[in-house]
Amino acid sequence: MAGNYDIVIEQGATFSLAITVTGIDLTLYSARAQARTTHASPDKAITFTTAIAYSSPNSIITISQTATQTTALIAPSSGVYDVEYVSGSGTVVTRILEGTYTITPEVTR
């Protein structure tokens, strides 16, 4: 069962979230993360950049957006997101985290 964590993304600021996966070596896996305004929405609101690092005995999945990428996001807005890791063959997909996102508007430009 995936964990639940709600995130706030500040428009125009760098966003990064590190997720520790305890006791699992994910070096042969990839990660993916997307956000949509609703679960049923056909359109992606955000495609996060993902990275996996392993430091025995844990793996860390990082999802991120650059300041330039968050500047392009529509704010204020909100929706849902999730993070998955995928085996090298693509046959095993595990959702590790899910929740809501909120984008707060930037004032300083």
N, C-alpha and C positions, 0 to 999 in steps of 0.2 A: 504494500500500500504506500502510495506516494505521500511525502510530507506536504504540509500546507504552509505557505508563507506569502503574505501580501507585500508587494513592493511599491515604492514610489520612485518615479523617474522624473528628475528635474530637467525640463526642456533647456537645452543649451549647455548642460553640464555633463561631464563624463559619468557613465553609470557602469558599475561592476558589482557582481555578486558572486562570492565564492561559496560552493556547496561541498562540504566534506562528506565523502562516502566512506564510511568506516569499514576497514578490514577487507576491502576489495581492490584488486589490481586491475585498473581499467586501461592499461597501456595499449591493449589491442582493440580498444573500443573507440567510437566517436560519440560526440554529443550533438544534440540539436535542441533548439528552443525557439518557440514562436509565441506571439500574442495576437489575440483577435478581440474584437469588440464584444462578441458573444461566442459561446461554444459552437454554435451553428453557422457562424459567419464564414462565407467562402473566401473572404479577403483577409490576408495577413495585415495586421496593424504594425507589427514589429517582427523582424527576424534578427535574433540576437547572434552576435559572434560568440562562438564557444571554444573552449580549450580544456584539455584534460592533462593533469600532472599527477604523477604518482610519487609519494614519499612514504615508504613502508612504515606502517601497515595500511595507510589510507590513500585514497585518490581524492583529488580536488577538481571539481568541474567548475569552471568560471564562465559566466555569461556576461556579456558586456555590450556597450554601445559607446562610440566616441562622442565628443561634444558636438561635432558636426552632424552626426546621425541623430542625436536627440533634438537638435535644433529643428530638424525637418519633421519631427513628430507633431501631430495635431494636439494642441493643448488648449483648454483642459479637456481631458478624455480619460476613459477608463475601460477596463475589460478584463479578460482572463488570459493566463499564460500557463505553459508547462515546460518542463525540462526533461529530456529523455536521454539515456545512453543506449547505444546500438552496438551489437557485436560486429566484429570485422566482416562476417558473412552477411550481416543484415537480417539474420533470421531471428535474433533475440532482441526485443526492444523492451526497456524497462523505464517506466516513468518514475523519476526520483523526487520531483517537486512540482507543485502546482499552486495556483492562487490567483489573486486579482492584482491588477496593476492600475496605478493612477499616474497620469502625467500632469505635472503642475507647470503652468505657463512661466516663461522667462520674462523678466522685466528689463534687465540690463542686456543690451545687444551691442 
